[in-house]
């Protein structure tokens, strides 16, 4: 986000034509090459926004994520290492433990076991409401 703010600031300072490239670079804490590159881009009339790169494709496709979720639902105490082993044995998919960990975090499972955070039970919800009503005016 800060990167885009600096681009806008550089654009404004360059369009004012009151500052040199060295002054803009020193004021904003960026390199002179950055200011020159943005100046060239402005002269060409092209967009200053960052172009989205191709990036590395994800290893875990939806089908594999679905399999991970099934493993976890079937065995709540299944470890990440166990999930990796199951994926390699059954699907032939080689995935690191950290990738599985990130996937489980996205699905809102906790580590070290892939268990869901339990929802607030109805009994505890009612007790919490009752406690809140009793302690409403306490500071």
C-alpha positions as CSV (number, residue, x, y, z in Angstrom):
1,X,0.0,0.0,0.0
2,X,2.8,2.4,0.9
3,X,4.4,1.7,-2.5
4,X,1.3,3.1,-4.2
5,X,1.2,6.2,-2.0
6,X,4.8,7.0,-2.9
7,X,4.0,6.6,-6.6
8,X,1.3,9.1,-6.2
9,X,3.5,11.5,-4.3
10,X,6.2,11.2,-6.9
11,X,3.7,11.8,-9.7
12,X,2.4,14.9,-8.0
13,X,5.9,16.3,-7.4
14,X,7.0,15.5,-11.0
15,X,3.9,17.2,-12.4
16,X,4.6,20.3,-10.4
17,X,8.0,20.6,-12.1
18,X,9.4,22.6,-9.1
19,X,11.6,19.8,-7.8
20,X,14.6,18.0,-9.2
21,X,14.8,14.2,-9.3
22,X,17.4,14.3,-6.5
23,X,15.1,16.4,-4.3
24,X,12.1,14.1,-4.8
25,X,14.2,11.0,-4.2
26,X,15.7,12.5,-0.9
27,X,12.3,13.8,0.3
28,X,10.4,10.5,-0.2
29,X,13.3,8.2,0.6
30,X,13.4,6.4,-2.7
31,X,16.1,5.9,-5.2
32,X,16.7,8.2,-8.1
33,X,16.2,5.3,-10.5
34,X,12.6,4.9,-9.1
35,X,11.9,8.6,-9.8
36,X,13.4,8.4,-13.3
37,X,11.4,5.3,-14.1
38,X,8.1,6.9,-13.0
39,X,9.0,10.1,-14.8
40,X,9.5,8.1,-18.0
41,X,6.2,6.2,-17.4
42,X,4.4,9.5,-17.0
43,X,5.9,10.9,-20.2
44,X,4.7,7.7,-22.1
45,X,1.3,8.2,-20.6
46,X,1.0,4.6,-19.4
47,X,-0.6,3.5,-16.1
48,X,1.5,3.8,-12.9
49,X,-0.3,0.8,-11.2
50,X,1.7,-2.3,-10.6
51,X,1.2,-5.0,-13.2
52,X,0.1,-8.3,-11.8
53,X,2.7,-10.9,-12.4
54,X,2.0,-14.5,-13.3
55,X,3.3,-15.7,-9.9
56,X,3.8,-19.3,-8.8
57,X,0.7,-21.5,-9.2
58,X,-0.8,-23.1,-6.2
59,X,0.0,-26.7,-5.4
60,X,-3.2,-27.3,-3.6
61,X,-6.1,-27.4,-5.9
62,X,-9.7,-27.5,-4.7
63,X,-9.9,-31.2,-4.9
64,X,-6.8,-31.7,-2.7
65,X,-8.1,-29.1,-0.2
66,X,-11.3,-31.1,-0.1
67,X,-9.3,-34.3,0.6
68,X,-7.5,-32.5,3.4
69,X,-10.8,-31.4,4.9
70,X,-12.1,-35.0,4.7
71,X,-9.0,-36.4,6.4
72,X,-9.5,-33.9,9.3
73,X,-13.2,-34.5,9.6
74,X,-12.6,-38.2,9.7
75,X,-9.9,-38.1,12.3
76,X,-9.9,-34.9,14.5
77,X,-6.5,-35.8,16.0
78,X,-4.8,-36.2,12.6
79,X,-1.5,-34.4,12.6
80,X,-0.1,-32.4,9.7
81,X,2.5,-35.0,9.1
82,X,-0.2,-37.6,8.9
83,X,-2.1,-35.6,6.3
84,X,1.1,-35.2,4.2
85,X,1.6,-39.0,4.4
86,X,-2.0,-39.7,3.3
87,X,-1.8,-37.3,0.4
88,X,1.5,-38.9,-0.8
89,X,0.1,-42.5,-0.4
90,X,-3.3,-42.0,-1.9
91,X,-3.0,-39.2,-4.4
92,X,0.7,-39.1,-5.1
93,X,0.8,-35.5,-4.3
94,X,4.0,-34.3,-2.6
95,X,3.2,-31.3,-0.4
96,X,5.2,-29.8,2.5
97,X,4.1,-29.7,6.1
98,X,4.1,-25.9,6.0
99,X,1.8,-25.8,2.9
100,X,-0.6,-28.1,4.7
101,X,-0.4,-25.9,7.8
102,X,-1.3,-22.8,5.7
103,X,-4.2,-24.7,4.1
104,X,-5.5,-25.7,7.6
105,X,-5.2,-22.1,8.8
106,X,-7.2,-20.9,5.8
107,X,-9.9,-23.5,6.7
108,X,-9.7,-22.2,10.3
109,X,-8.3,-25.4,11.9
110,X,-5.8,-25.2,14.7
111,X,-2.4,-26.7,15.1
112,X,-0.8,-29.1,16.1
113,X,-3.9,-31.2,15.6
114,X,-6.3,-30.3,12.8
115,X,-9.3,-29.6,15.0
116,X,-11.8,-26.9,14.6
117,X,-12.2,-24.3,17.3
118,X,-15.5,-25.3,19.0
119,X,-18.4,-23.0,18.7
120,X,-20.0,-21.5,21.8
121,X,-22.5,-23.9,23.1
122,X,-26.1,-22.8,23.7
123,X,-25.7,-23.3,27.5
124,X,-22.5,-21.1,27.6
125,X,-24.1,-18.5,25.3
126,X,-27.0,-18.1,27.7
127,X,-24.7,-17.9,30.7
128,X,-22.6,-15.3,28.9
129,X,-25.7,-13.2,28.2
130,X,-26.9,-13.6,31.8
131,X,-23.4,-12.5,33.1
132,X,-23.4,-9.5,30.7
133,X,-26.8,-8.4,32.0
134,X,-25.7,-8.7,35.6
135,X,-22.5,-6.8,35.0
136,X,-23.8,-4.2,32.7
137,X,-23.0,-1.1,34.8
138,X,-19.7,-2.3,36.3
139,X,-16.6,-0.4,35.1
